[in-house]
Amino acid sequence: MQQLTVIKVGGKIVEDPDSLTAFLKDLTLIAGFKILVHGGGRSATALAEKLGIETKMVEGRRITDAEMLKVVTMVYAGLVNKNIVAQLQKLQIDAVGLTGADMNLIRSNKRPVKEIDYGFAGDIKNINAPALLELLKQNYLPVIAPITHNGKGTLLNTNADTVAGEIAKALAFDYNVRLIYCFEKSGVLLDENDEKSLIPILDHELFRQYKSEGNIHSGMIPKLENAFQAIDAGVKEVIITRASDVKTGKGTLLR
């Protein structure tokens, strides 16, 4: 099978021009087909403040009311997405910028209200794998903003880590899929304040051990749970690394 790399990169990288340029140059050096999923939360927060819209976060997740939905759609699907596409075109990479509504790519359900009302947050229901396969067949590099839709005319703000993971799972039967999560650390660390404590290889058993011992905690737990679900669904490997190492394969390898 041919190689496909699904890369998720956070807002801190895509919102800084120098970091974005370096990252995209490294991205072009990765062999095989590629799909890029991005965030842009800091830009959304900054625009919301300028518009007088309060940003509310619960455990790192954005509360997306009707006004905030307008902001994240403008920022993620507009400014950030199209800037990435333009920079890739500059590097002679034929990219296409998409949301989940384009080509009916990602359908979601509005998250049910339980202890917390997340507003217009989307939980993914379906990935349109044939549409992505056709774009890849035509040698496009899809650049996907984490805005999905419910099929009834409503856009939904959806976690970018989840978008990347679900896309990787949906294409695992057609490609040899590798999923890379880029963030600010060199990988999964035993001590989050010590870069030398990198865990080079992590399997289910070690993950359970480190979680029970408290070495892996907080926001890293759902990220790793999503990653292992991707492996269970047929994704060949998951790498968690910093953006500057995206082309090298360094970081934490999950298998």
Residue frames relative to the residue before (quaternion, step in Angstrom):
aa qw qx qy qz dx dy dz
M 1.0000 0.0000 0.0000 0.0000 0.00 0.00 0.00
Q 0.5171 -0.6356 0.4775 0.3173 3.55 -1.20 0.60
Q 0.5156 -0.6592 0.4699 0.2806 3.53 -1.25 0.62
L 0.0047 -0.7581 0.6521 -0.0032 3.55 -1.08 0.88
T 0.1180 -0.7783 0.6142 0.0561 3.55 -0.91 0.96
V 0.1486 -0.7569 0.6329 0.0671 3.55 -0.81 1.08
I 0.0758 -0.8197 0.5676 -0.0125 3.57 -0.58 1.19
K 0.1135 -0.7578 0.6374 0.0806 3.54 -0.98 0.89
V 0.0333 -0.7996 0.5994 -0.0136 3.56 -0.79 1.03
G 0.4428 -0.7339 0.4649 0.2217 3.54 -0.97 0.92
G 0.7236 -0.4874 0.3107 0.3773 3.47 -1.36 0.32
K 0.5939 0.5947 -0.3746 0.3914 3.59 1.04 -0.69
I 0.6769 0.4716 -0.2888 0.4857 3.57 1.09 -0.68
V 0.7426 0.4410 -0.2509 0.4372 3.59 0.70 -1.04
E 0.6723 0.5083 -0.3033 0.4446 3.59 1.18 -0.38
D 0.6680 0.4344 -0.2954 0.5270 3.59 1.27 -0.18
P 0.4651 -0.7295 0.4126 0.2850 3.63 -0.47 1.13
D 0.6834 0.4837 -0.3017 0.4561 3.61 0.86 -0.89
S 0.6592 0.5012 -0.3073 0.4688 3.58 0.94 -0.88
L 0.6504 0.5183 -0.3166 0.4562 3.57 0.98 -0.85
T 0.6437 0.5267 -0.3264 0.4490 3.59 0.92 -0.87
A 0.6765 0.4863 -0.2923 0.4694 3.58 0.88 -0.95
F 0.6549 0.5233 -0.3124 0.4469 3.57 0.95 -0.88
L 0.6950 0.4779 -0.2876 0.4537 3.59 0.83 -0.94
K 0.6016 0.5366 -0.3599 0.4697 3.61 1.08 -0.61
D 0.6552 0.4902 -0.3047 0.4874 3.59 1.00 -0.83
L 0.6148 0.5698 -0.3384 0.4276 3.57 1.03 -0.81
T 0.6551 0.5300 -0.3163 0.4357 3.57 0.96 -0.84
L 0.6569 0.5293 -0.3051 0.4419 3.61 1.19 -0.47
I 0.5295 0.6125 -0.4171 0.4129 3.59 1.26 -0.14
A 0.4284 -0.7262 0.4799 0.2424 3.56 -0.77 1.06
G 0.7751 0.3759 -0.2670 0.4319 3.54 -1.24 0.53
F 0.7067 -0.4258 0.3482 0.4450 3.53 -1.35 -0.25
K 0.1282 -0.8019 0.5823 0.0386 3.55 -1.18 0.64
I 0.0706 -0.7324 0.6741 0.0647 3.54 -1.30 0.60
L 0.1591 -0.7956 0.5808 0.0662 3.58 -0.87 0.97
V 0.0928 -0.7562 0.6471 0.0274 3.56 -0.92 1.03
H 0.0720 -0.8372 0.5421 -0.0045 3.59 -0.76 0.97
G 0.3623 -0.6771 0.5903 0.2485 3.49 -1.40 0.28
G 0.0532 -0.7956 0.6010 0.0544 3.56 -1.17 -0.65
G 0.2238 0.8553 -0.4497 0.1270 3.53 1.25 0.51
R 0.6453 0.5263 -0.3425 0.4350 3.58 0.97 -0.75
S 0.6444 0.5105 -0.3217 0.4697 3.59 1.02 -0.77
A 0.6326 0.5254 -0.3293 0.4641 3.58 1.04 -0.76
T 0.6539 0.5082 -0.3113 0.4662 3.57 0.96 -0.85
A 0.6572 0.5171 -0.3087 0.4532 3.58 0.97 -0.87
L 0.6700 0.4793 -0.3051 0.4777 3.61 0.93 -0.84
A 0.6229 0.5420 -0.3457 0.4458 3.59 0.97 -0.80
E 0.6435 0.5215 -0.3225 0.4581 3.58 0.99 -0.84
K 0.6510 0.5143 -0.3157 0.4605 3.59 0.96 -0.83
L 0.7128 0.4334 -0.2439 0.4946 3.58 1.11 -0.71
G 0.5069 -0.6741 0.4089 0.3486 3.58 1.27 0.01
I 0.4929 0.6376 -0.4355 0.4012 3.58 1.19 0.57
E 0.3925 -0.7466 0.4914 0.2170 3.56 -0.68 1.08
T 0.2848 -0.7355 0.5915 0.1675 3.55 -1.04 0.86
K 0.0627 -0.7919 0.6074 0.0013 3.55 -0.80 1.07
M 0.0556 -0.7998 0.5975 -0.0160 3.55 -0.82 1.08
V 0.0624 -0.7639 0.6410 0.0396 3.56 -1.13 0.74
E 0.8306 -0.1172 0.0232 0.5438 3.57 -0.56 1.23
G 0.7436 -0.4315 0.2102 0.4655 3.54 0.93 0.97
R 0.6378 0.5087 -0.3301 0.4748 3.60 1.26 -0.09
R 0.4306 -0.7210 0.4927 0.2278 3.55 -0.94 0.97
I 0.3353 -0.6838 0.6087 0.2224 3.55 -1.06 0.83
T 0.1293 -0.8325 0.5383 0.0205 3.57 -0.50 1.22
D 0.0505 -0.7839 0.6188 0.0026 3.56 -0.10 1.28
A 0.7710 -0.3874 0.2287 0.4507 3.60 -1.28 0.08
E 0.6854 0.4705 -0.2909 0.4736 3.60 0.95 -0.84
M 0.6560 0.4976 -0.3166 0.4710 3.59 0.98 -0.76
L 0.5823 0.5692 -0.3753 0.4427 3.60 1.10 -0.60
K 0.6269 0.5266 -0.3348 0.4664 3.59 1.02 -0.78
V 0.6629 0.5182 -0.3017 0.4483 3.57 0.96 -0.91
V 0.7111 0.4504 -0.2863 0.4577 3.60 0.72 -1.00
T 0.6135 0.5320 -0.3570 0.4617 3.58 1.08 -0.60
M 0.6501 0.5107 -0.3154 0.4660 3.58 0.93 -0.86
V 0.7256 0.4504 -0.2501 0.4562 3.56 0.85 -0.97
Y 0.7325 0.4323 -0.2578 0.4585 3.58 0.67 -1.09
A 0.7687 0.3809 -0.1950 0.4754 3.57 0.69 -1.14
G 0.7244 0.4189 -0.2332 0.4953 3.56 1.18 -0.53
L 0.8276 0.2913 -0.1619 0.4517 3.55 -0.19 -1.32
V 0.7388 0.4224 -0.2559 0.4585 3.60 0.61 -1.09
N 0.6791 0.5082 -0.3008 0.4360 3.58 0.80 -1.02
K 0.7313 0.4359 -0.2598 0.4557 3.59 0.73 -0.99
N 0.5912 0.5429 -0.3750 0.4639 3.58 1.13 -0.47
I 0.6373 0.5107 -0.3303 0.4732 3.61 0.97 -0.81
V 0.6468 0.5173 -0.3214 0.4591 3.59 0.92 -0.90
A 0.6621 0.5095 -0.3107 0.4532 3.59 0.90 -0.89
Q 0.6645 0.4995 -0.3074 0.4630 3.59 0.98 -0.83
L 0.6363 0.5095 -0.3274 0.4778 3.60 1.07 -0.67
Q 0.6200 0.5267 -0.3423 0.4701 3.59 1.02 -0.72
K 0.6038 0.5598 -0.3384 0.4556 3.57 1.10 -0.74
L 0.7091 0.4213 -0.2346 0.5144 3.57 1.17 -0.69
Q 0.5266 -0.6676 0.3800 0.3642 3.57 1.31 0.35
I 0.4828 0.6090 -0.4617 0.4276 3.57 1.14 0.73
D 0.3144 -0.7695 0.5255 0.1812 3.61 -0.61 1.10
A 0.0053 0.8304 -0.5515 0.0787 3.55 0.02 1.36
V 0.1394 -0.7558 0.6318 0.1008 3.54 -1.27 0.48
G 0.2773 -0.7861 0.5363 0.1324 3.57 -0.77 1.07
L 0.0095 -0.8270 0.5570 -0.0763 3.54 -0.78 1.09
T 0.2210 -0.6738 0.6706 0.2180 3.47 -1.45 0.26
G 0.6884 -0.4624 0.3510 0.4349 3.55 -1.27 -0.02
A 0.6126 0.5528 -0.3540 0.4403 3.60 1.19 -0.41
D 0.6106 0.5546 -0.3519 0.4424 3.60 1.10 -0.64
M 0.8395 0.0540 -0.0967 0.5320 3.57 -0.89 1.02
N 0.4784 -0.6634 0.4310 0.3811 3.58 1.27 0.36
L 0.1577 0.8750 -0.4478 0.0953 3.51 1.19 0.72
I 0.8132 0.0109 0.0359 0.5808 3.60 0.83 -0.95
R 0.1135 -0.7803 0.6136 0.0422 3.56 -0.63 1.15
S 0.0623 -0.7982 0.5991 -0.0055 3.52 -1.03 0.87
N 0.3505 -0.6677 0.6020 0.2628 3.50 -1.37 0.21
K 0.5170 -0.6063 0.4983 0.3417 3.55 -1.11 0.68
R 0.5062 -0.6862 0.4335 0.2914 3.53 -0.77 1.08
P 0.4583 -0.6918 0.4791 0.2861 3.62 -0.78 0.96
V 0.4574 -0.6628 0.5183 0.2880 3.54 -1.13 0.65
K 0.0017 -0.7695 0.6381 -0.0271 3.55 -0.78 1.10
E 0.8135 -0.0293 0.0434 0.5792 3.60 -0.46 -1.13
I 0.7843 0.1988 -0.0756 0.5828 3.56 1.13 -0.77
D 0.2768 -0.7245 0.6055 0.1784 3.56 -1.07 0.79
Y 0.1808 -0.8157 0.5441 0.0771 3.59 -0.34 1.27
G 0.4902 -0.6789 0.4288 0.3390 3.59 1.24 0.06
F 0.7998 -0.2486 0.2121 0.5035 3.55 -0.97 -0.93
A 0.2597 0.7356 -0.5656 0.2676 3.54 0.61 1.24
G 0.2626 -0.8073 0.5158 0.1151 3.55 -0.91 0.92
D 0.1896 -0.7292 0.6467 0.1187 3.53 -1.11 0.82
I 0.4529 -0.7500 0.4134 0.2481 3.56 -0.51 1.24
K 0.2195 -0.7797 0.5813 0.0774 3.51 -0.99 1.03
N 0.8219 -0.0561 0.1002 0.5579 3.59 0.93 -0.90
I 0.2049 -0.7347 0.6343 0.1257 3.54 -1.18 0.77
N 0.3466 -0.7260 0.5569 0.2065 3.58 -0.90 0.96
A 0.1742 -0.8370 0.5131 0.0758 3.57 0.30 1.30
P 0.6379 0.5345 -0.3640 0.4181 3.69 0.85 -0.77
A 0.6330 0.5296 -0.3416 0.4496 3.60 1.02 -0.72
L 0.6631 0.4873 -0.3015 0.4817 3.58 0.96 -0.83
L 0.6265 0.5419 -0.3326 0.4508 3.58 1.00 -0.81
E 0.6556 0.5101 -0.3143 0.4595 3.58 0.98 -0.82
L 0.6442 0.5126 -0.3268 0.4642 3.60 0.98 -0.81
L 0.6628 0.4951 -0.3058 0.4713 3.58 0.95 -0.86
K 0.6169 0.5529 -0.3334 0.4501 3.57 1.04 -0.79
Q 0.7055 0.4314 -0.2449 0.5061 3.58 1.12 -0.71
N 0.4924 -0.7055 0.3838 0.3355 3.59 1.37 0.26
Y 0.3827 0.6692 -0.5317 0.3507 3.56 1.03 0.81
L 0.2898 -0.6998 0.6169 0.2138 3.54 -1.27 0.50
P 0.2606 -0.7845 0.5401 0.1579 3.63 -0.31 1.17
V 0.1123 -0.7513 0.6485 0.0481 3.57 -1.00 0.94
I 0.0861 -0.8663 0.4913 -0.0284 3.55 -0.24 1.30
A 0.2726 -0.7423 0.5970 0.1355 3.52 -0.87 1.09
P 0.4878 -0.7112 0.4290 0.2688 3.62 -0.97 0.78
I 0.4120 0.6387 -0.5200 0.3898 3.53 0.82 1.11
T 0.0751 -0.8068 0.5860 0.0044 3.59 -0.63 1.13
H 0.2795 -0.7526 0.5602 0.2040 3.61 -1.23 -0.19
N 0.4623 -0.7111 0.4715 0.2414 3.55 -1.25 0.45
G 0.5607 -0.6208 0.3841 0.3907 3.60 1.25 0.09
K 0.7057 0.4130 -0.2489 0.5191 3.56 1.30 -0.06
G 0.7019 -0.4994 0.2585 0.4371 3.55 1.21 0.52
T 0.6379 0.5217 -0.3309 0.4598 3.58 1.26 0.06
L 0.3118 -0.7278 0.5829 0.1824 3.55 -0.92 0.98
L 0.1335 -0.7930 0.5928 0.0449 3.55 -1.16 0.67
N 0.3994 -0.6906 0.5575 0.2298 3.55 -1.06 0.86
T 0.0280 -0.8355 0.5461 -0.0535 3.59 -0.59 1.15
N 0.5769 -0.6177 0.4162 0.3352 3.56 -0.99 0.87
A 0.4493 -0.7299 0.4493 0.2520 3.59 -0.69 1.10
D 0.5864 0.5581 -0.3720 0.4543 3.62 1.08 -0.64
T 0.6700 0.4987 -0.2891 0.4677 3.56 0.96 -0.92
V 0.6147 0.5454 -0.3441 0.4541 3.59 1.00 -0.81
A 0.6759 0.4920 -0.2977 0.4610 3.59 0.84 -0.96
G 0.6716 0.5106 -0.2998 0.4454 3.57 0.91 -0.91
E 0.6817 0.4846 -0.2915 0.4642 3.58 0.93 -0.86
I 0.6205 0.5192 -0.3441 0.4765 3.59 1.06 -0.66
A 0.6426 0.5228 -0.3218 0.4585 3.59 0.93 -0.88
K 0.6646 0.5014 -0.3005 0.4654 3.59 0.94 -0.87
A 0.6695 0.5263 -0.3027 0.4279 3.58 0.95 -0.89
L 0.7484 0.3874 -0.2051 0.4977 3.59 1.13 -0.63
A 0.4343 0.7469 -0.4259 0.2685 3.58 1.29 -0.02
F 0.6512 0.5083 -0.3250 0.4605 3.60 1.20 -0.36
D 0.7198 0.4387 -0.2332 0.4848 3.58 1.26 -0.38
Y 0.7811 0.1843 -0.0902 0.5898 3.57 1.23 -0.51
N 0.4689 -0.5677 0.5747 0.3572 3.50 -1.41 0.18
V 0.0900 -0.8727 0.4798 -0.0028 3.56 0.08 1.35
R 0.0828 -0.7412 0.6652 0.0357 3.50 -1.08 0.94
L 0.1797 -0.7854 0.5884 0.0680 3.57 -0.90 0.98
I 0.0638 -0.8019 0.5940 -0.0014 3.57 -0.75 1.07
Y 0.1421 -0.7529 0.6391 0.0670 3.54 -0.90 1.04
C 0.1333 -0.7941 0.5908 0.0515 3.59 -0.65 1.14
F 0.1486 0.7668 -0.6181 0.0892 3.55 -0.91 0.93
E 0.7676 -0.4453 0.2309 0.3990 3.59 -1.26 -0.11
K 0.6658 0.4757 -0.3015 0.4894 3.62 1.22 -0.26
S 0.6129 -0.5762 0.4022 0.3614 3.57 -1.28 0.33
G 0.7543 -0.2151 0.1464 0.6028 3.58 1.31 -0.18
V 0.6943 -0.3793 0.3394 0.5089 3.57 -1.16 -0.60
L 0.1564 -0.8179 0.5523 0.0379 3.56 -0.71 1.13
L 0.4861 -0.6277 0.5184 0.3178 3.57 -1.14 0.66
D 0.7499 0.1352 -0.0824 0.6423 3.55 1.18 -0.70
E 0.4005 -0.7686 0.4432 0.2288 3.57 -0.36 1.24
N 0.6888 0.4624 -0.2771 0.4846 3.60 1.23 -0.34
D 0.7056 0.4100 -0.2406 0.5255 3.59 1.30 0.00
E 0.3141 -0.7844 0.5090 0.1643 3.56 -0.30 1.29
K 0.6177 0.5596 -0.3460 0.4308 3.61 1.18 -0.46
S 0.6305 0.5498 -0.3313 0.4364 3.60 1.27 -0.21
L 0.2169 0.8145 -0.5071 0.1798 3.56 1.22 0.53
I 0.2848 -0.7105 0.6184 0.1777 3.57 -1.06 0.85
P 0.2934 -0.8120 0.4695 0.1845 3.65 -0.24 1.17
I 0.7933 0.0858 -0.0254 0.6023 3.58 1.03 -0.79
L 0.0302 -0.8058 0.5905 -0.0331 3.56 -0.88 0.97
D 0.0577 -0.7778 0.6252 0.0281 3.56 -0.85 1.03
H 0.7564 -0.3852 0.2554 0.4629 3.58 -1.29 0.08
E 0.6846 0.5102 -0.3002 0.4253 3.57 0.84 -0.99
L 0.6699 0.4830 -0.3013 0.4766 3.58 0.91 -0.88
F 0.6136 0.5527 -0.3447 0.4463 3.57 1.03 -0.77
R 0.6640 0.4937 -0.3059 0.4710 3.59 0.89 -0.91
Q 0.6455 0.5272 -0.3195 0.4509 3.58 1.00 -0.82
Y 0.7032 0.4625 -0.2738 0.4654 3.58 0.78 -1.03
K 0.6250 0.5304 -0.3392 0.4615 3.59 1.08 -0.68
S 0.6738 0.4913 -0.2973 0.4649 3.59 0.93 -0.89
E 0.6876 0.4666 -0.2764 0.4828 3.59 1.13 -0.64
G 0.5166 -0.6749 0.3917 0.3525 3.58 1.29 -0.14
N 0.4515 0.6891 -0.4587 0.3330 3.61 1.24 0.12
I 0.7352 0.2378 -0.1584 0.6147 3.57 1.14 -0.68
H 0.1530 0.8059 -0.5433 0.1789 3.57 -0.57 1.13
S 0.7944 0.3603 -0.2425 0.4248 3.53 -1.43 -0.13
G 0.8645 -0.1335 0.0916 0.4759 3.55 -1.03 -0.85
M 0.5707 0.5952 -0.3911 0.4087 3.59 1.20 -0.34
I 0.5822 0.6079 -0.3789 0.3845 3.61 1.09 -0.58
P 0.7096 0.4183 -0.3006 0.4807 3.68 0.68 -0.89
K 0.5947 0.5599 -0.3741 0.4391 3.62 1.07 -0.64
L 0.7054 0.4507 -0.2626 0.4800 3.59 0.91 -0.93
E 0.6066 0.5430 -0.3606 0.4552 3.59 1.04 -0.66
N 0.6434 0.5077 -0.3134 0.4797 3.58 1.00 -0.83
A 0.6477 0.5350 -0.3133 0.4429 3.56 1.01 -0.87
F 0.6864 0.4673 -0.2917 0.4748 3.60 0.90 -0.86
Q 0.5904 0.5483 -0.3665 0.4653 3.59 1.13 -0.56
A 0.6270 0.5294 -0.3327 0.4648 3.58 1.07 -0.74
I 0.6482 0.5055 -0.3162 0.4736 3.58 0.96 -0.82
D 0.6483 0.5189 -0.3149 0.4597 3.58 0.95 -0.85
A 0.7021 0.4639 -0.2562 0.4757 3.59 1.17 -0.63
G 0.7200 -0.4804 0.2424 0.4382 3.59 1.25 0.20
V 0.4605 0.6429 -0.4722 0.3893 3.61 1.25 0.01
K 0.4881 -0.7243 0.4075 0.2668 3.58 -0.73 1.09
E 0.7913 -0.1413 0.1040 0.5858 3.56 0.97 -0.81
V 0.2030 -0.7406 0.6273 0.1293 3.51 -1.29 0.53
I 0.1058 -0.7808 0.6146 0.0382 3.55 -0.94 0.94
I 0.1225 -0.7561 0.6393 0.0675 3.55 -0.98 0.92
T 0.1621 0.8066 -0.5313 0.2022 3.56 -0.49 1.21
R 0.5416 -0.5597 0.4798 0.4038 3.55 -1.29 -0.07
A 0.6642 -0.5536 0.3321 0.3770 3.54 -1.15 0.66
S 0.6550 0.5361 -0.3209 0.4250 3.60 1.01 -0.75
D 0.7035 0.4212 -0.2620 0.5090 3.59 1.27 -0.23
V 0.3227 0.8001 -0.4722 0.1809 3.60 1.25 0.16
K 0.7189 0.4479 -0.2658 0.4604 3.61 1.01 -0.72
T 0.6671 0.5528 -0.2948 0.4030 3.60 1.19 -0.47
G 0.4086 -0.7089 0.4813 0.3144 3.58 1.13 -0.58
K 0.4323 0.6825 -0.4721 0.3527 3.59 1.27 0.15
G 0.5082 0.6313 -0.4846 0.3291 3.55 -1.27 0.36
T 0.6449 -0.4653 0.3979 0.4575 3.55 -1.14 -0.68
L 0.2090 -0.7740 0.5909 0.0901 3.54 -0.78 1.12
L 0.1627 -0.7766 0.6033 0.0805 3.57 -0.81 1.06
R 0.1483 0.7906 -0.5832 0.1136 3.53 -0.92 0.87
